[in-house]
Amino acid sequence: MDVIREDEPQLAALSPQGKLGKLHVPVFILHGSTDDIIPSTESLWLQREVPPKYLREVLITPAFSHVDPDKSATWADELRLVGFLADVLHASD
């Protein structure tokens, strides 16, 4: 825990906490529910930080993981991922 306290100023500078309220662009949050590195709860935290006016969609899906390409998903999960990506592309028009 001492290491975390020592690096706290650097970690705070890297964190998006308290900085997302100034966003003025559409935001889409995508996270693998089977992520072995960063828990999907981090994306739920980000969701609360983004101004509601700009939050377009949040998808936490088992369709992929952070590192493990062998994770499997149902066809419905894959279809939700395709729909999410289509919404992102549509927003970029």
C-alpha positions in Angstrom: 0.0 0.0 0.0 2.9 2.4 0.6 3.8 2.1 -3.1 0.3 3.2 -4.1 0.5 6.2 -1.7 3.9 7.1 -3.1 2.6 7.1 -6.7 -0.8 8.6 -5.8 -0.1 12.0 -7.4 1.0 10.4 -10.7 -2.0 8.0 -10.7 -4.4 10.9 -10.0 -2.9 12.8 -13.0 -3.5 9.9 -15.3 -7.0 9.1 -14.0 -10.0 10.5 -16.0 -11.9 11.0 -12.7 -13.3 14.5 -12.6 -12.2 15.3 -16.1 -14.9 13.8 -18.2 -17.6 16.3 -17.3 -16.0 18.7 -19.9 -16.7 16.3 -22.8 -18.8 17.8 -25.6 -18.7 14.8 -28.1 -20.7 11.6 -28.4 -19.3 8.9 -26.0 -19.5 5.2 -26.5 -18.1 2.9 -23.8 -17.2 -0.7 -24.8 -15.7 -3.2 -22.4 -15.2 -6.9 -22.3 -17.0 -8.5 -19.4 -14.4 -11.2 -19.3 -11.5 -8.7 -19.2 -8.7 -10.3 -17.1 -6.8 -7.0 -16.7 -9.3 -4.1 -16.2 -12.6 -5.0 -14.4 -15.7 -4.0 -16.3 -16.8 -2.0 -13.3 -14.3 0.6 -14.5 -16.6 1.3 -17.5 -19.6 1.6 -15.2 -17.7 4.2 -13.3 -16.8 6.0 -16.5 -20.5 5.9 -17.5 -21.4 7.9 -14.4 -18.7 10.5 -15.2 -19.7 11.3 -18.8 -22.3 14.0 -19.1 -25.7 12.3 -19.9 -26.3 14.5 -22.9 -23.2 13.0 -24.6 -23.4 9.4 -23.4 -24.7 7.4 -26.4 -24.3 3.8 -25.4 -22.5 1.5 -22.9 -21.9 -2.1 -23.8 -20.2 -4.6 -21.5 -20.0 -7.8 -23.4 -18.5 -11.3 -23.2 -17.8 -11.0 -27.0 -14.1 -10.2 -26.2 -11.6 -9.9 -23.4 -8.5 -7.7 -22.8 -6.0 -10.3 -23.8 -7.5 -13.8 -24.1 -8.7 -14.4 -27.7 -10.2 -17.7 -26.8 -13.1 -16.3 -24.9 -16.4 -17.3 -26.4 -19.7 -15.4 -26.7 -23.2 -16.3 -27.8 -24.5 -15.2 -31.2 -26.7 -12.7 -29.3 -23.6 -11.2 -27.6 -21.9 -10.9 -31.0 -25.0 -9.3 -32.5 -25.1 -6.7 -29.7 -21.4 -5.9 -30.4 -22.1 -5.5 -34.1 -25.0 -3.2 -33.3 -22.8 -1.2 -30.9 -20.1 -0.7 -33.6 -22.8 0.2 -36.2 -24.0 2.9 -33.8 -20.4 4.2 -33.4 -20.0 4.4 -37.1 -23.3 6.1 -37.6 -22.4 8.7 -35.0 -19.3 9.5 -37.0 -21.2 10.7 -40.0 
